[in-house]
Amino acid sequence: MNNRAVVALDTPAPQSDTNRTTWISDTAADRLFYWVVAGAAFFVLIALGAAALSMAWGGRLAFQTFGWRFFYGTEWDPVSRQFAAFVPIYGTIITSLISMIIAVPISLGIAVFLTEVAPRWMRGPVGTAIELLAGIPSIIYGMWGLFTFVPFMSDHVQPWLIDHIGPLPIIGPLFDGAPMGIGMLTAGIILGIMVIPFITAVMRDVFLVVPQALKESAYALGSTKWEVVKDVVIPYTRTAVVGGIFLGLGRALGETMAVTFVLGNAHNLSISLMQPGNSIAAAIANEFTEADSDIYLSSLIALGFVLFIVTFIVLAVAKLMLQRVARQKGE
């Protein structure tokens, strides 16, 4: 008995972690971690601010020459050196809205199918196909749209819309014109196809994080799949879903090559979706190398700054909408 006690007393106690040798103290490591992550966040803000300020400075000649008329004027004449941004702004917003009208329901349906309806053996291949669509360069969408989709629109879709919807009151002027194939409607459809993979990927990922217990409880109470999606899945992921939608909208607002091929690149203001138009990104891409004067180049750079403003306003409105919905729900 005494021998056991002696052995126990002679056994060295394990050293605690507080005695370990480190090259930096915990306090210093925590402070370093804080400044590293804060620096990453501030880097994004500084880069964004620097880009916006550089374009504002580059477009100062256009702003000084045309003033506020640059934002609401419709003329764009390089010969007489008269420039205004309303037509590209209008084309950018309209094509982006068309793309969202097309992409959001389809993306929601795909995400619900992959997470709630599709058998497990189908989820992998379909999900991979969606991710591959997101990796296709935008110029490929533009070439496909110009050589394949534009003839289809001019031969089949636009004539039917002009004949059957064009004569209707109120919405008829939206579908008036010649069936040329190119135009804001075609560009909006191409944009919608482009942003579907991005919105679908976000929705699918957030639908997968819904606790299985919530869905099983709803099924136990007799809910159908539709009721589970409507009353459990979408309310639980509402904020993330709306964020994914506006992520796709931001992608559509800044798209260049796909829109350039099928929009028509005409500085004409028309309410008809069949008519050629222009967007901010397409105007910059098409005419930047043709800018033969300081005021021309400054106007194109000013268009880039206007795109910053439009995107900021859209995202700010989205944030305010999310906050309002959260307050109404008591969150």
Secondary structure, 3 states (H helix, E strand, C coil): CHHHHHHHHHCCCCCCHHHCCCCCCHHHHHHHHHHHHHHHHHHHHHHHHHHHHHHHHHCHHHHHHHCCHHHHCCCEECCCCEECCHHHHHHHHHHHHHHHHHHHHHHHHHHHHHHHHCCHHHHHHHHHHHHHHHCCCHHHHHHHHHHHHHHHHHHHHHHHHHHHCCCCCCCHHHHCCCCCCCCHHHHHHHHHHHHHHHHHHHHHHHHHCCCHHHHHHHHHCCCCHHHHHHHHHHHHCHHHHHHHHHHHHHHHHCCCHHHHHHCECCCCCCCCCCCCECCHHHHHHHHHHHCCCHHHHHHHHHHHHHHHHHHHHHHHHHHHHHHHHHHHCCC
